[in-house]
């Protein structure tokens, strides 16, 4: 892993993350993941009203809830990075909640059931900057402006496929830092539209938290992600350093059930 934190620049007061304004799950069951479970980690909606998280540590729950890489979460006891939990929850309302609404409900659950309180600090650290390449972006404007954005990586033998639909560049950068990389991704493209594009690449062992089988990272015929982004969609991803907000855990308890 290549992330390195250097200097604390500012400190905010510790505050609980839940609030009366944030939505909450109607009912939520939390249990420890079985020690022999080999099902991996995932977080998804099953149908319109059932939220499922499986095999998640507290650190990864916070990362998902705040849309940041786990590497920008600091503090807390050792178990936040080792104990795994399964969550099964019901969502309110008539329709399927958006991803932002799901994560707001998760933040409320973390506050109510794990008694989580945090503060933010600004630190200088390694990041990736997403910019437009020298020959210009090759992105098609989306024709489905009212549709939910789609940014889901599909794993195939030797390659990852990303069919992105109705996605902003901020959402693309957000997905990369949340799911693929171990460091923040900063959108500096200046592009403000919604786009449809397809991306295919061969992953390496530093991506997806190192959870992909070795066969997927060594036998692919597609370019690596950096080359694919430049060749296939006309953008550029470069390592840099920048000050970013990190999340510091001030208080957390094992969950009430």
C-alpha positions in Angstrom: 0.0 0.0 0.0 1.3 3.4 -0.9 -0.7 5.9 1.2 1.4 8.0 3.6 0.0 10.6 6.0 2.3 13.5 6.8 1.0 16.5 8.7 -2.1 17.4 10.7 -3.2 20.8 9.5 -6.4 21.5 11.5 -8.7 19.9 14.0 -12.5 20.1 14.5 -14.5 19.3 17.6 -15.7 15.8 18.1 -19.4 15.3 17.2 -21.8 12.4 16.9 -22.6 11.6 13.3 -26.3 10.9 13.7 -28.8 13.7 13.6 -32.6 14.1 13.6 -32.5 15.3 10.0 -30.9 12.1 8.7 -33.2 9.2 7.6 -33.0 5.9 9.5 -33.7 2.2 8.7 -37.1 1.1 10.0 -35.7 -2.1 11.5 -32.1 -3.3 11.5 -30.5 -6.5 12.8 -26.7 -6.7 13.4 -24.8 -9.8 14.1 -21.2 -10.9 14.0 -20.1 -12.5 10.8 -19.5 -16.2 11.3 -15.7 -16.9 11.8 -15.7 -19.5 9.0 -17.6 -17.4 6.5 -15.9 -17.2 3.2 -18.5 -15.2 1.3 -16.5 -12.0 1.1 -17.6 -8.5 1.8 -20.5 -6.8 0.0 -23.1 -4.1 0.6 -26.2 -3.9 -1.6 -29.9 -3.5 -1.8 -31.9 -6.7 -2.3 -35.2 -5.6 -3.8 -36.6 -2.1 -3.1 -36.6 -2.2 0.7 -33.9 -4.6 2.1 -30.4 -3.2 2.8 -27.7 -5.9 3.2 -24.1 -5.5 4.4 -22.1 -8.7 4.9 -18.6 -9.2 6.3 -18.0 -5.5 7.0 -15.7 -4.2 9.7 -16.6 -0.9 11.4 -13.9 0.9 9.5 -15.3 -0.3 6.2 -18.8 0.7 7.3 -17.6 4.3 8.1 -15.7 4.3 4.7 -18.9 3.4 2.9 -21.1 5.8 4.9 -18.8 8.7 4.2 -17.7 7.7 0.7 -14.0 7.7 1.6 -11.2 5.1 1.4 -10.5 3.2 4.6 -7.0 4.7 4.7 -8.4 8.1 5.6 -10.1 6.8 8.7 -8.0 7.0 11.9 -8.4 6.2 15.6 -10.6 3.8 17.4 -9.8 0.5 19.2 -8.2 -2.4 17.3 -11.4 -4.3 16.8 -12.8 -1.6 14.4 -10.4 -3.1 11.8 -10.9 -6.7 12.6 -14.4 -7.6 13.9 -16.8 -8.2 11.0 -20.5 -7.7 11.0 -23.6 -8.6 9.0 -26.5 -6.1 8.7 -30.0 -6.8 7.5 -32.2 -3.7 7.5 -35.5 -2.5 6.1 -35.8 0.9 4.4 -38.8 3.2 4.8 -40.9 4.8 2.1 -42.6 3.5 -1.1 -39.6 3.5 -3.4 -36.1 2.1 -3.5 -33.8 4.6 -1.7 -30.9 6.2 -3.6 -27.3 5.3 -2.6 -27.0 8.6 -0.8 -30.1 7.8 1.2 -28.8 4.4 2.0 -25.6 5.8 3.3 -27.4 8.4 5.4 -29.4 5.6 7.0 -26.1 3.7 7.6 -24.7 6.9 9.3 -27.7 7.0 11.6 -27.3 3.3 12.4 -23.6 3.8 13.2 -24.5 6.6 15.7 -27.4 4.8 17.3 -26.1 1.2 17.5 -22.3 1.6 17.6 -22.4 5.0 19.5 -20.0 6.3 16.9 -18.6 9.9 17.3 -16.0 11.4 15.0 -14.2 14.6 14.1 -12.5 15.6 10.9 -8.9 16.7 10.4 -7.2 18.0 7.3 -4.0 16.2 6.4 -1.6 16.1 3.5 -1.5 12.7 1.9 -1.0 10.7 -1.3 -3.9 11.1 -3.7 -4.7 10.4 -7.4 -5.8 13.4 -9.5 -8.3 12.8 -12.3 -7.8 15.2 -15.2 -8.6 15.5 -18.9 -6.0 14.0 -21.2 -4.1 16.0 -23.8 -6.3 14.9 -26.6 -9.5 15.6 -24.8 -12.1 13.5 -23.1 -14.0 10.8 -25.0 -17.2 10.6 -23.1 -20.8 10.5 -24.5 -23.3 12.7 -22.9 -26.0 10.6 -21.2 -29.4 10.6 -22.7 -31.0 9.2 -19.5 -30.8 12.2 -17.2 -33.6 10.9 -14.9 -32.1 7.5 -14.4 -30.1 6.4 -11.4 -26.4 6.6 -12.0 -24.8 3.2 -12.6 -21.1 2.6 -11.6 -20.7 -1.0 -10.8 -17.4 -2.9 -11.5 -17.9 -6.4 -13.0 -15.3 -9.0 -12.4 -14.4 -11.4 -15.2 -11.4 -13.7 -15.6 -8.4 -11.5 -16.3 -10.3 -8.2 -16.5 -12.6 -5.7 -14.8 -15.4 -4.2 -16.8 -17.1 -0.9 -15.8 -20.2 0.1 -17.8 -20.8 3.6 -16.4 -24.2 5.2 -17.2 -25.5 8.7 -16.4 -22.5 9.3 -14.2 -20.7 12.5 -13.3 -17.0 12.7 -13.0 -17.3 13.4 -9.3 -19.2 10.1 -9.0 -16.6 8.3 -11.1 -13.8 9.6 -8.9 -15.8 8.8 -5.8 -16.3 5.2 -7.0 -12.6 4.8 -7.7 -11.5 5.9 -4.2 -14.3 4.0 -2.5 -14.0 0.6 -4.3 -10.7 0.4 -6.3 -7.9 2.4 -4.7 -6.4 2.8 -1.2 -6.2 6.6 -1.4 -8.5 9.5 -2.3 -9.2 10.4 -5.9 -9.6 14.1 -6.6 -11.8 15.1 -9.6 -9.9 17.9 -11.5 -11.5 17.3 -14.9 -13.7 20.4 -14.7 -16.4 18.3 -16.5 -19.9 18.9 -15.1 -22.1 16.8 -17.3 -23.5 13.2 -17.0 -21.9 10.6 -19.2 -22.1 7.1 -20.5 -18.8 5.2 -21.0 -17.3 1.8 -20.8 -13.9 0.9 -19.2 -12.0 -2.4 -19.2 -8.7 -3.1 -17.5 -6.5 -5.7 -15.8 -6.4 -5.0 -12.1 -3.3 -5.4 -9.9 -2.8 -6.6 -6.4 -3.1 -3.0 -4.9 -6.7 -2.6 -6.1 -10.0 -3.7 -4.5 -8.3 -4.0 -1.1 -6.2 -6.9 -2.4 -9.2 -9.2 -2.4 -9.1 -10.3 -6.0 -7.6 -13.8 -6.7 -4.1 -13.7 -8.0 -5.2 -15.3 -11.3 -7.2 -12.1 -12.0 -4.3 -9.8 -11.6 -1.7 -11.7 -13.6 -3.4 -13.2 -16.6 -5.3 -10.3 -18.1 -5.0 -9.1 -21.7 -6.4 -5.6 -21.0 -4.2 -2.6 -20.1 -3.8 -1.5 -16.5 -6.3 1.0 -15.2 -4.1 4.1 -15.7 -3.5 3.2 -19.4 -7.2 2.2 -19.9 -8.5 5.5 -18.5 -6.3 7.5 -20.9 -6.8 5.3 -24.0 -10.5 4.4 -23.6 -12.1 7.6 -22.2 -9.4 10.3 -22.7 -8.8 11.1 -19.1 -5.7 10.9 -17.0 -5.0 9.6 -13.5 -1.8 10.7 -11.8 -0.3 10.3 -8.4 0.0 13.5 -6.4 -0.2 15.0 -2.9 -2.9 17.1 -1.5 -4.6 18.1 1.7 -7.7 16.1 2.3 -10.2 15.6 5.1 -9.8 12.5 7.1 -12.2 11.0 9.6 -11.0 10.4 13.2 -12.9 8.0 15.4 -13.4 9.5 18.9 -15.8 7.0 20.3 -17.2 3.7 19.3 -18.7 0.7 21.0 -19.4 -2.8 19.9 -23.0 -2.7 18.6 -26.2 -3.2 20.5 -28.4 -5.9 19.1 
